[in-house]
Amino acid sequence: MMKAKIIKRIITITITLTMIIGSMVNASAASALKIHVINTGHADAILLEYKGHYALFDGGHAAQYGKNDKDRTSKVDNELYAYKHDGVTYRGFLEAYQKCTTRIVKLGPKAYKAKDQIKTANNVIKEFEADKNNKAFLKTNSFLKDCLDYQSSATKSEYESAKNQFVAMQTLINELLDIINPPVDDEGDDDDLAKYSGDEDKLRGFVSGDMPTLADSEDTEEVTSVDEVNATEEEPAEEATDEQDSEEIVTSEETVEEEEEIPSDSGEVIEEVTSEKGVKATDPKKVAQAQLDYVYAIGYFFNYELLLDFYQLVDYSTKSQNDTIRYLKRHGIKHLDYVVCSHAHHDHIGGLASVLVNIDTDHVIYNGAGYNTRYYRIFDRVVREKTQKNEFDYTVADDDKNNTFTLGGDVLLTELTDTDSFANKYYTNKTSNATINNMALVWRVDINNMSILLTSDAEKDCQNKIIKNHPKLINVDVLQAPHHGYNNFNGSQYGYYEDDGHSANIDFCNKVKPYYVFVTNGNRDSATPSKLARKDYKIANIYVTTDQVHKASYEAIILSILSNKITVLDVNNRTVPAHTKHDISYKVTTSVNDSKQSNTQTKTTTSLHYASTKVKLYNGYVADQLSVKMATTHYYPNVYYQLSSKDSGYSNSKWVKGNTATLKGQFKGVVYFKLTNKFGEKLIRKTDGYDGKTPKTTSVKTSLYDYKGVLIKWNEVLGAKDYVVQYQQKGTTKWTTLKTTSATSYKAADLASGKGYYFRIKIKGYSAYKKSSLIYTLKKVSQPKVTKKTKTSTKVTWSKVSGASGYEVSANTTSEKKVVKTTTSTSATVSVKKGKEYEYYVRAYKTVSGKKIYAPWSNVRKFTCK
């Protein structure tokens, strides 16, 4: 019984401890800062999570581009970009919205020129945005009212009806364009307005509200394709200047009266407009133009409301159309503390409008620069509307003031980029990518003693400004590789890169010095970081959202950051492998210090060994004092060492902090180094062996540099301060000292000619030496012998010279040395003239490194061939 109680008690204690430990682990996990790097293809969408608080940096594309996952489409074909109806492709919602806003900005001053009759389309829009409940306005726009009514309770059937209305609106626009610019028939007739001449009331009826809604207009005879529409419509308007408001641009010579009431009947508007300008009511072109402008004004609101509904559809938010929305909803994230838009490129701003429509948000931060694209326009419209309704706070970023915010109380975010130069400016889609990228907001994130740098698409100019303005804030633990790890990222270090002015900036890499790098690469650049980016960050651990090396495409990679610990997992809590094999380049410098001399010799090596490798050979050094220094890297900044006599291993209790070990006396063994970092990672390596008693001698090479001068060379000996150069003549036993030197070469001059020599190098203070092979100096050839061979030739012979590579023979009627034969033997046949006296000379030569070294010419021998 007692035993059973004890066992029961032990079980209870075990369960209690398990629960306590589990709660501690959960509490620890809950306090981790998580960086969700959402895979949005080639785009940025980075979510910071801390204690239930969230900050989203960029939103990826408006719709994803396909990443081959089973729940993702390989091709985007949806209403955002194009809508097919009865086999005809129409302009998509986003493009239609941009088209309408562009036309309104351009047509605003021109659409209705009759003074005191009607406000421009822009003024109508401004009034409508100020009061969407203006019943007088809605009364004359029954179609628009219908469009707005279904927004609050859109169902799938209503949405389908709206799509039909979208097609009908496109059809009507095409019809009006056909009236303004009549098509040419097959016979080449110019105008064919007969079919429209009786439809003036029908056309006016649409504007006045008497005509059926657009949803009832599906039975149009023929639908013109989007391409045909584009071919006939005017070019997009230029962007607004700083002095203009993109919401209201009135440049007409006649001032529009703000107080003018909107006519209660749009049919009357057309009558008044046409009559004011002397336009006959039967002129279909003028009527159609006025109606077309009015349709564009309506289309601005229509397409905007249609987009909002589209963004909230189940098909869009949870399946294949928007990676960021799908990820947030799949993981139950319904509220964002902050949304930060770094810059206006599609792969960063494109998905944010739908995020702001679908996800409750407290604060929105942007760089403040306008951009003439449909993605910026819909984002800007959503931001303005929700700001007016006080649904969130909107801030234009400024690194000079109010440039920080906190997430969950402990995570500090600091903006590092200067936005003063481009906030409130407006750019066209023809502005260079580098210009827009260098406007990207860059943020430093700090929690405890860990730091992260979110760089978006910052390129060289932006990076240089950060280096200059915030030099103490860019050395971080974790880095988002700028500009998706493009090939143009750091190529200038290696002598080439794709595009000057992009992110080719090795200075930035050297100052950031991260431990971890993540790349939002999607399927761009062969789905891996560029080789240049990998080379720059080879010391760090690199992680990518789509990794062909490991055959993985992650929904997201999640970096969990605790104090001194980082883990990288996928959404299923599986470890994500680093893209690179992490290691470091070693550098060990050995210095010999001699108390008797002022000079210090050093030697650097990278040949460190693993701890398990047995070192058998030892390098010699002078037994005075030897310093062995380990060069550190940013990845392993902490260095420890210990001496191991005769390489007997290391002890965990004997590590000494520091990177310089000092060896004295007759120490024989190795030096172990241990390198660690803040994450608890470590490496243990050891040097070659050192032996104070028996220095390792070196090989000696000799060559002639003169016929009686020898150049002696030898390799440096680790630890040696001075070398003694000696020679021995062949046939003797005596060694004669030529020089004591600290260099590793010596020229022995004025040796005896024609003699054989051995040379040896001794390390001063030691008896060990290395001996060279035998080398001969050259000597003067003895006087040659000359005999008659034929009536016109002679035979010249001479004695062999040891060490010679060959000989040159001179034969001339004067004492001038003219070489007539070159040979490796000791005789030569020379052609001469009969009866002429010739002077003969011979000299030996030695070929050294392709160059001939000559001995003196022999004495002359005169001979006449008779």
Secondary structure, 3 states (H helix, E strand, C coil): CHHHHHHHHHHHHHHHHHHHHHHHHHHHHHCCEEEEEECCCCCCCEEEEECCEEEEECCCCCCCCCCCCCCCCCCCCCCCCEEEECCEEEECHHHHHHHHHHHHHHHCCCCCCCCCCCCCHHHHHHHHHHCCCCHHHHHCCHHHHHHHHCCCCCCHHHHHHHHHHHHHHHHHHHHHHHHHCCCCCCCCCCCCCHHHHCCHHHHHHHHHCCCCCHHHCCCCCCCCCHHHHHHHCCCCCCCCCCCCECCECCCCCCCCCCCCCCCCCHHHHHHHHHHHCCCCCCCHHHHHHHHHHHHHHHHHHHHHHHHHHHHHCHHHHHCCCCHHHHHHHHCCCCEEEEEEECCCCHHHHCCHHHHHHHCEEEEEEECCCEECCHHHHHHHHHHHHHHHCCCCEEEECCCCCCCEEEECCCEEEEECCCCCCCCCCEECCCCCHHHHHCCCCCEEEEECCEEEEECCCCCHHHHHHHHHHCCCCCCCCEEECHHHHCCCCCHHHHCCCCCCCCCCCHHHHHHHCCCEEEECCCCCHHHCCCHHHHHHCCCCEEEECEECCCCEECCEEEEEEECCEEEEEECCCCECCCCCCCCCCCCEEEEEECCCCCCEEEEEECCCEECCCCCCCEEECCCCEEEEEECCCCCCCEEEEEEEECCCCCCCCCCEECCEEEEECCCEEEEEEEEECCCCCEEEEECCEEECCCCCCCCEEEEEEECCEEEEEECCCCCCCCEEEEEEECCCCCCEEEEEECCCEEEECCCCCCCEEEEEEEECCCCCEEECCCEECCCCCCCCEEEEEECCEEEEECCCCCCCCEEEEEEECCCCCCEEEEECCCEEEEECCCCCEEEEEEEEEEEECCEEEECCCCCCEEEECC
